[in-house]
Amino acid sequence: MRVVIQRCTEASVTIGGQNKSSIGKGMMILLGIEDADGEDDIDWLCRKIVALRIFDDKDGVMNLPITDVEGSGILLVSQFTLMASTKKGNRPSYIRAAKPDVAIPIYEKFIARLEQAFGKPIATGVFGADMQVALINDGPVTIIIDSTNP
């Protein structure tokens, strides 16, 4: 399981011209799932995400987790292309990405666990939809975490 976390001042998901979800200050997270991912990956990543100290304290130092930032939100978007392999040729291979029958239940569990760890509902995209994702990256701060390399 792989996530790309971007600290943002705002982020949104639009599907078919309609705003599906949006947040203000917080984290926009892209999530890639592979067949080998399971409960341990979900638990570890969700704990790690909410504990990441990537928000500024009163002195302007990245020292606060999202749970300590008033009014913050999380936007989670599934993205199978995070599992792309570019080792051979110029066309990425997505063979590592879990198929929907495996990925959807993991994605749904991830949402539930992240909401539990965060302590409030999170915004999401729609699994498998053609989404337009917009964000204003704050910093910019972008963190990549892979559960296979804790």
Order of alpha helices (4+ residues) and beta strands (2+ residues): beta-beta-beta-alpha-beta-beta-beta-alpha-beta-beta
